[in-house]
């Protein structure tokens, strides 16, 4: 795995971005009208699969995965512009992997939980907004960033959700486009384990309740929330874990071990992709995790 330490990454030296990230097909209902990396002959899963309604084929993977280019030579680099409506930086372990660091530098809307601001400034990256209850901010930083600091004192939601709700309401993403905004979450794992587990589980909440397509990227892999039967880009040997939320029917093709309607979180972990894509056949919601390419 290509991880650079903090000192090596401060200047944005990212010569190669890991190449396993899938694309957004142009016919996906949430995809941009033009996408430069979509092959015209991408196959569809047969519509007669037992878990796929006969009137349509399996949907392609969520648009939150539009991180790079797919080609016969593998995926290219993360584009110079961010494919996300918003990037939210939490106050967990600051990312070291070149991919999340590149995303931080190219984000057009970078919303920072207040506890992450000081470390972000070490990289000389300017946030769009700082959100939180202010307990983690020094008075000096509160004054210096008063023009973009948005204190939210209520305690019903954690800072990650406060930042998400702020982005949804203040960046005018609920408008008339009727498309799901794509949010990327960084720095949301590490440190306290209860915070990590809570932040990961919030991906499904944002997907179902806030109509967001979220992707959480760590130094080791990435989570996406999904619903129903979907096809996911991959690579041979990629480690895959699936966490069932509401599925009563759950199976797969293209994975080393077929999946089933898991009743425990651990049951869907430590699977493996066999080729450049795999399919999950489902009738409900689930979280899917894939590792970065080594």
Beta strands, then each sheet from edge to edge (+ up, - down):
strand 1: 59-60
strand 2: 86-89
strand 3: 110-113
strand 4: 129-132
strand 5: 149-151
strand 6: 181-186
strand 7: 212-217
strand 8: 221-227
strand 9: 230-233
strand 10: 239-244
strand 11: 250-253
strand 12: 271-272
strand 13: 277-282
strand 14: 285-291
sheet 1: 1+ 9+ 13- 11+
sheet 2: 5+ 4+ 3+ 2+ 6+ 7+ 8- 14+ 10- 12+
end
